[in-house]
Amino acid sequence: MQTPWEYRYAHRTRQMGSSVIRELLKYAEQPDIISFAGGLPAPEVFPLKEFGEACNVVLSQHGPQALQYGATEGYLPLREMIARHTSRYMVEVTPDNILITSGSQQALDFIGRLFVNRGDYIVVESPTYLGALQAWNAYGAQYITVPMDESGMIVAQLEEALRKGPKFIYVLPNFQNPSGVTLSLERRKQVIELADKYGVPLIEDDPYGQLRYEGEHIQSLVHLDSEFRGHDGDCYSGNVIYLSTFSKLLAPGLRLAWVIAPTEVIRKLVMTKQAADLHTSSFNQYVAYEVGKGGFLDEHVKFIREVYRERRDVMLEMMEEMFPPEVHWTRPAGGMFLWGIMPENLDSAQLLKVALQRKVAFVPGASFHANGGGANTMRLNFSYSSPDVIREGITRLGLTLKEALHEGELAGVR
Ligand SMILES: Cc1ncc(COP(=O)(O)O)c(C=O)c1O
């Protein structure tokens, strides 16, 4: 039945949809469900003591400023801290290259507002981060998908995509959400060169870069782009907009992230943010700065890596033991997710319904595919559940898969 509201919504809302993941997260809240669905950090790693101390310091030493409206760009000492870290490990930047946002999700939305006209094409990996598609669908984006293998996006197909004149390329180079795959150094260089050749900017989304459990760190796209341009100033002015977040290093409830971009892009993003929410929470920025300023984050990240590495290993071992041989999966070197690929005739959305009866959840892979496909894939999160819970959950999922494959065989015989 039509309500009086229905014809009042703006045209751009037609492409809007609710995130399957956020819907599924409701299940994660039910205590008897083992959920590998959400992209949640382990609550055990949240530094509660450090947050408590930082809140006290902020309130006693900077209370009025921390509770006041703040600059749209973000709290300057926090931007300076991020600029120092970025200049040391990635690319020379100043605080003018940095905007603090309410999560990277907000930055993705702003990028959509700033760059995407209805009908514009965006190049995305297939699969890609569902939240980016959700953000850009609202602006009428269309997608050109580039398939991936174990070394990330397939560059030959990227060149084909770039000939169609897209607005930008969206890349998740480290331990990609959802697949867990990492873009190789060689391919990163090729991506930078191709983007330059076709004059197409890159959006590098990197929430997980520091969560590496094995192997060597690979230079970020923004770093390689700066080298490619032979840039020697202290202010980045290249072809990449880089996003990262405190969600996976400190706590997602902070809603605190940052954008690194050429200053002219930052100025436009600042105007966008002024209209959206004036600025990111002052109090949260003060607290994050207080927690991070003495080098605590370096130690804390080491601790998180230990916890997640064990969980990843347990999940992989259990999958080896419990999953039927027809199912394949990625072996991520970091991050929070791995990716299961089942035989073509199995539909993971159907499988989820059966899995939920066994009280275990995952995200069906189809929703990470911008232009359809991937119905036989699934995303599993390994950061949230304890090793024992992972053992039990993968056992349940293995049984569900074996049963589904067996039924498929029977259906084939009939
Ligand atoms: C690839 C990617 N980008 C962006 C986000 C959003 O992060 P934030 O919590 O900073 O909004 C996530 C969160 O899971 C993500 O995986």
The ligand as an SDF file (V2000), in Angstrom:
LIG
                    3D

 16 16  0  0  0  0  0  0  0  0999 V2000
   36.9980   -1.1260    4.0020 C   0  0  0  0  0  0  0  0  0  0  0  0
   36.2800   -0.3360    5.0310 C   0  0  0  0  0  0  0  0  0  0  0  0
   36.1110    0.9810    4.8490 N   0  0  0  0  0  0  0  0  0  0  0  0
   35.4760    1.7220    5.7600 C   0  0  0  0  0  0  0  0  0  0  0  0
   34.9640    1.1720    6.9170 C   0  0  0  0  0  0  0  0  0  0  0  0
   34.2510    2.0600    7.8920 C   0  0  0  0  0  0  0  0  0  0  0  0
   35.0440    2.2830    8.9860 O   0  0  0  0  0  0  0  0  0  0  0  0
   34.6670    3.3480   10.1210 P   0  0  0  0  0  0  0  0  0  0  0  0
   34.3400    2.5550   11.3390 O   0  0  0  0  0  0  0  0  0  0  0  0
   35.8780    4.1860   10.2760 O   0  0  0  0  0  0  0  0  0  0  0  0
   33.4910    4.1430    9.6230 O   0  0  0  0  0  0  0  0  0  0  0  0
   35.1210   -0.1950    7.1490 C   0  0  0  0  0  0  0  0  0  0  0  0
   34.5710   -0.8170    8.3540 C   0  0  0  0  0  0  0  0  0  0  0  0
   34.4880   -1.9790    8.5300 O   0  0  0  0  0  0  0  0  0  0  0  0
   35.7990   -0.9700    6.1780 C   0  0  0  0  0  0  0  0  0  0  0  0
   35.9860   -2.2810    6.3370 O   0  0  0  0  0  0  0  0  0  0  0  0
  1  2  1  0
  2  3  1  0
  2 15  2  0
  3  4  2  0
  4  5  1  0
  5  6  1  0
  5 12  2  0
  6  7  1  0
  7  8  1  0
  8  9  2  0
  8 10  1  0
  8 11  1  0
 12 13  1  0
 12 15  1  0
 13 14  2  0
 15 16  1  0
M  END
$$$$
